[in-house]
Amino acid sequence: MNYLEKLAVALKGLPTKEKDDILEYYREYLEDGGLSDAEAVESLGTPEELATKIKTDYYTENGEQVPPYEPQHTTAYRVLILALIIITLPLTLPFFGGIFFSLFMLIFVFSILMLLATAAGVAFFIYGLFTLFHTFWSGLFFTGLGIIFIGLMFLVIPGIIFVTKKVIQGIVALSRWLVQLWERI
């Protein structure tokens, strides 16, 4: 692609007549000056930079808001990116899959442990109540231990819920970012 073709692509969004007039002006400018593509870049900047300046000037003169520049990717670029994604899947899929699986397993195991600790606390409390009348000090010990376990679980459960929500939000945010990244390609 030569300088003018790249400029034409970068001028996307301008009215066709305005775009044609601009391209004709710069074609004549380059021919009259005998400038090559490299010399045009030195003189005018890259086609994308020139297009941004032209669009800004055009929209400023007409009182309109300048639309954001979106780089144009060729089909070959998209195929290359898709091929790279497919080639790297044997490495990236187990890596990220392992990370996500590990996070979920940690949360799951910790939740099960907290559930078992709560059940143990309830069991200690009940056992302590039954033994309180037979052996006072043992009954008091197990009742107090049960109350401590149950109280700790009430402190830990909100933390587990918080961490679980943050992990899920992180996965959703990562997924959205990947979709947006793919849409830009």
Disulfide bonds with the S-S distance in Angstrom:
none
